[in-house]
Amino acid sequence: MEQFNNYILQNSLFNADDKILLTVSGGIDSSVMTYLFHQSGFKFAIAHCNFQLRGVDSDLDEAFVKTMAEKYKVRFFSERFDTKEYAAQNKISIQMAARDLRYNWFEKLLEKYGFNYIATAHHRDDEIETFFINVLRGTGISGLQGISNKKGNIIRPLLFATRPEIEEFALRNSIEYREDITNSSTKYIRNSIRHQVIPVLKKINPSLNETMSDIFRNLKSVDTIFLHTIEEQKKRIVLKKTDETLIEIKELAALPSYETFLYEFIKEYGFNPSIISDIKNSMFNESGRQFFSNTHRIIKDRDFLVITEKKPDEKELYEIHEHVPNINKPVYLSFEILKNADDINLRVSQNIAMIDYEKLTFPLTIRHWMEGDIFYPFGLNFKKKLSYYFIDRKFSLNTKENAWLLCTGNKIVWIIGERTDNRFRVTEITRKILKITC
């Protein structure tokens, strides 16, 4: 009890008046955690997930935890999940499905009922098991640090204790709990490590828990230095814009072990470490190569790796009807009709277009460029493929894809914000001018 309260205080896990949502399965760890919270007089409620994976045993666990909540006179929340169906639909493992389902539900409870933190009953042995799981799956420094005792709104107040200490405490205080029979099965990777790997390591090193704690401490220090270095180089090499992120290729390649820096720069966009070698092999080759995560895309441009959000495949088309003063989608355009060209300065900025109104057919349309598009660049009397124009202007793939065209029928009037089409220019015989401001 003293260790429990000291651990919370020393690590600033929560304040005495905070409301904590305890995640309770009914097993020994979460039952001991609940007992400790009750004995310490903290404010808490209990949440139990029934994943419906063990038939009647799952229902008995739920009933047991409900009885525990009644005994401690605290609020009880429970939810039943079709875990197998969720796993199949999302093509993930049962363990990952259970994790997604429970944490999504916990977050909803947190928001709805005003809890300050979610508490899980992970302990030091869980931390060691997680270390070896991450090693087997492949991980960076962050995955080798064990489990954090506080991350966001999730706290783990039992990380100071080992499994034998928890078992002894439960026995000494007559704490009831339910034994999950699947815990003894080596079907799952965590159980295999728990029952087959850890015992062998403890025979070799009886002080394994203390040794691993020292390792975790050292790795946390190394990670702090590592992340500081990453952030310093990120400020120098990575440029964030409104709709894209640019990584300067030359500066990146000059870094020692630059593949590590590259992964740290792109992992927040959902990219896996496995894609790094492909990006590396393309960095000094021809532009245009693309790499995808579930949410983002990396385009290898001339001097940069350009990261953008993936966009839907459907073609966007917007109509502009006559006499509309302005539009705000997909870009903001305002329209003004001028009848006297004598005092108009036709040499205007790229964001203003002066168009011969009588050469237009309404409704006008705004769309992205398509392969085969041609236009007559302002000031020239010959046509040019839009793709060649983009190359001449050294547009990146992302800039090309995000360019909007103002069209009348199948003719381009204006590459918006860039250049108008010479066929629609204002001449000495123009009687009515459409001024468009982007």
N, C-alpha and C positions, 0 to 999 in steps of 0.2 A: 504493500500500500504506500509506504514511504517512497520507494523507488518510483512508483507510478506518478505520484504527485510532484516529486522533484523533477522527473523527466518532462512533464508538461510545463512546469515553471521555467526550467533552465532553457528549454527550446522554444518558449513563447508559442506553444501550440494553440492555446485559446485563453480567453479571460474567464474568470469565475462566473460572470453573469451571461456568457454566451449560451445560445441554445444549440445543442449538438444532436445531429441525427445519427444514431448508431446503426450500422449495417450488421444485422445479426442473423446468422444461418442456423443457430442452435447447437453448433459444434463447440468444442471445449474453449477455443480461442475467443470467439465472440461472446460466449457465456461468461467467461472470466472478465472480459472487458466491461460487460454490462454490470456485473457485480461491483467492479471497481468504481465505475461511474456513480452507481447508487450509493455505495458506502462513502464516497467522497462528497456527496451532496450536490453534484453538478446537475444542471438542467439538461434533460435529454429526452428523446423519443426513440422508438425502435422501428426500423424498417426491415421487412423480410421478403425475399424473393423466392417464389415457388417456380422453379424452372421446369417442373413436371417431367423430370428425366428418370426418376426412380420409383414411379408408380405410387403405391400407398405410402412408402417411406417419405416421399416429398410432402405429402399431405400431413403426415404425423409430425414432421419437422415444423411445418407452419403452425399446427395446433400447439406444439410445445412452446414456440416462441411467443405466441399469443398469450398463453398462460403465464409466461415469464413477465410480459408487459403488465398483465393484470396484477401479478404479485408485487411488482415494483410501483404500481399505480402510475404508469406513464402511457402516453399515447402510442398506439400501435398502427402501423401501416403495413399492408401486404398486397402483393400483386402476383398474379399468375401469368406466366409467359409460355407461348408455344415455341420453345427454344429450337427444336429440331426444324420446324418450318422456317423460322427466321434464318437459321444457318443455311438451309437449302436455297432459299430465295436470294440470299446475299453471297452465296458461294464461299462461306467462311467456315472455320471449325466450330464445333459446339462450344469450346472454351471461349473463343472470340465472340461468338453470338451472345453467350451468357454475360460476358463483360460489357458489351455494347448495351444490352437490354437493361442491366442493372444500373449502370452509371447514367444512362439517359433518364431513367425513372427517378433516381436519387436527385438529379439536378432539378427535375420538375418539382419534387417535394420541397427541396431547398428554397426554390423561388416562391412557390405557392404559400408555404407556411412560415417563411421567415427564419429558417434555421441559418446559423452562421457557418457551421462546418458539417461535413460528413466524416464520420470516424469509421475506419476499418481496423480489423484486429490482426494485421500483419505483425509478425514478431521476427526476431533475429534469424531464426532458421529459415523463414520464408525469404529473407534477404539473401542468404547464401544460395538457396535454391534458384532464386531469380538470376543471380550472377551467372550460374552455370547454364541456365536456360538461354540467357542472352549470348553467352560464349558460343554455344552450339548453333544458335541461329545466325550468328555474325553480328557484331555490334561495334560502335565506336566507344570512346572513353565514357560518354554519359551512360551507356548501358552496362558499364562495369562497376558502377558506384553503388550497386544494391538498390534499396528502396529509400526514397526520400521520406522523412518523417512529416513533412508538410509541403504540399504542392497545391497552390491555388486554394480552393476551399476543401481540400481533402487532407485529413490528419490521420496519423498512425501512432497512437499513444502507447502501443505495446512493443515498439521496436527495441526497447531496452532489454526485453526478456527473451529467454530461450524457451524452446518447447518443453524440456524437462522441468524448468522452473514454473511454467504455467501449469503443467500437470500436477506438480507437487502442491502448488497453491490451491488448485481446485480440490484436491484430496483433503488438504488440511482444513479448508473452509466449507467442505460438503457442498460444493457447487455442482448442481445437476447440469447435464448436457446430453446431447444425442450424438452417437457415434455414426459417422457416415461410412458405410461399408465400402464405398468406392475408394476411400483413402488408402486402403491396403492394396488396391489393384495397381499393377505397373503398366496398365493400358495407356495412362497419360504420362507425358514426359516429366512433369513435376514429381509425380509419384515414383517414377523410375530413379530420378536423381535422389529423392528422399530416402528410398529403401535400398538402393543398390550402389549408389556412388558415395553419398555422404558417410555412411558407416565405414567404408573402406578408408576414406580420407581421415576419419577420426581415429582409426587404428594407427595410421601412420603418424598423425599429429593430434594427440588428445586435446590440444588447445586450439583446435580449428576455429571455433567461434571467435576467440580473442584475436587470432591471426587475421581472420577475414575482416574483423572490425578495423584493425590497423590498416589493412589494404584499402578498405573503403574510404577511410579518412585521408590517406595519401592520394587516392585517385580523385577525391573531391578537390584537393588542393591543386593537383595537376590540371583538372578540368577548369578550375577558375582561371589559371594562367592561360590555358588554351583558348577559352572563350574570349578573354581580354584581347589576345592576339588576333583572333578571328574578327572581332569587332573593329579593331584598329585598321586592319587591311580592308575590311568591308567598306568603311567610310571613304577609303582612298580609291577603291577599284569599282565599287558597285554604285550605280546612279539610279535612283528611283524616280520615275516620272509618273504622271497621272495614270496612264494606261499601260505602262511597260517598265521593265527593269532592265538596265544595261550592265553587262559585265565586260570590262575592257580586256580583250584577249591578251595583248602584249604584256600588260602589267600582271595579269593572272599567271601567265606562263613563266614570268620571271621569279615567282615565289618558289621557295624550296618545298618539295612535295605538294605541288599546286593542286593535285587531284583532291587532297584532303580539304583544302580551302574551297575548291569548287563545290564539293558536296555540301559543306557547311553553308555556302551561299544559296544553294538551290533547294535544300531539303524542306524548307518551309513551304515550298510550292508543290510538295507531294512527290518529288522525284526520289527514286531508290538508288542506293549505292551502285547497283548493277549497271546503271546507265552511264556511269562516269567514264569508263574506258571507251565507249562509243563516242561520247562527246570529245574526249581527248584526241581520238584519232581523226576527228573531222575539223579540229580547230584551225589548222593551217592549210586546209584544202578549200575547194571551191565553195562559195557561199550558197545558202539555200537549204542546207540539210536541216531537218526538223526532228525534235525529240519530244515525247509526250508523257505527261503524268495524267492522272484522272481529271485534274482541274486546269492544268497549265501546259504551255508549249514553249520550248526553247528553239529559237531560230538562229542558226549560225550565219551571222552577217559578215561583212568585210572585216570590221575591226571589233565587233562586239558579239557577245551572246545575248540575244534579246529574249526576255521572258515576258510572255503575255498570257492572259486568260484564254482558255479555249472558248470558242464561240459556237453557237448552234449552226448546223449545216444549212438551215433554210435561208433562201435569198430574201433580203429585206428590200422592200419597195415602198416608197412614200409618195403620195400625190399632193400636188399644190394646185389649188383651184384659183381661177381669176378673181381679182379684187380682194385677195386675202392680205392683210397688212403685215403679218409675220407668222412664222412657224417656230416651234422650239424642239422639234424632233424630226430627224436624228441629230440635226445641228440647228443652232439658232440663226434664222435668216429674217431680215426685214426687207420689205418691198416698198418702193416709192416710184410713182410715175412722174416723169419730167417731160415737159412739152417744148421747152426752149433750150437748145443745145449750145447757144452762143456763149453763155457765161460758164459753161461746165468744164471743169478741168478733167479731161478724159484720161490723163496719166495718173491713175489712182493706185492705191495699194493692192496687194494680193487679196485682201479681204473685202474689196469692193469690186463689183462687176457692173459695167454699163452695157446694156444689151438693147439691140433694136427690137422694140416691143412687137412690131408688126410682123416680125419673122418667127414669132413663137406661136405654137398651137397648145391650148390648154386642154386638160390639166397637164402641167409640167410634172416630171417625176424626179425623185432622188433615189439613186441606187449605188451599189458598189460596182467597180469595174469588172468586166468579164473578158475572157480570152477572145481576141479578135476585134475588140473595140478600137475604133480609129477616131481621130479628131484633127482639126486644122489649127495648130497653135497660133495664138494671136500674133499678128504681124507677118505671118507666112501664108502663102497661097497654095501650099501643098499639104496633103494629108500625111499623118504619121500614126503608126500603131502606138496605142497608149502604152503597151508594154515596153516599147523602145524608148518612149519619152521618159518613162519611169527609170529606165536604165541610165539614160543620159543625165537625169537629175540625181542619180545615185540614191534613189529611194530604197529603204530597206523593205524586206518582204512584209513586215508588219505595217509600215507606212503605206505601202501599196494596197494592202488588204483593207486598211481603214480609210482610204481615200473615198470621198463621196462625189458622185457626178450629178450635176443638174442637167436634165435632158428634156428635149421636146421631141415627142415621137421616139424614133430610134437614133436621133442625133444628139451628140454631146454639146451642151451650151457652155458649161463651165466645170472645170475640175475645181471644186469649191475650195477657196482659200489658196489657189495655186495659179491657174491660168484659164482665160476664156478662149472660146473657139472663134477663129477669125471670121467664120461665116456669119456670125451674129453681132459683129462689131458695129459701132455707131459710125455712120458716114455722113457726108454733107447733105444727103437726101433723106436722112432719118427724120421722121416727124414726131415720133413718140419714143421716149427712152424709159426702159425699166432699170432703175438703180437697185441693186441687190447688195445688202451689207451682211457679211457673215460675222 
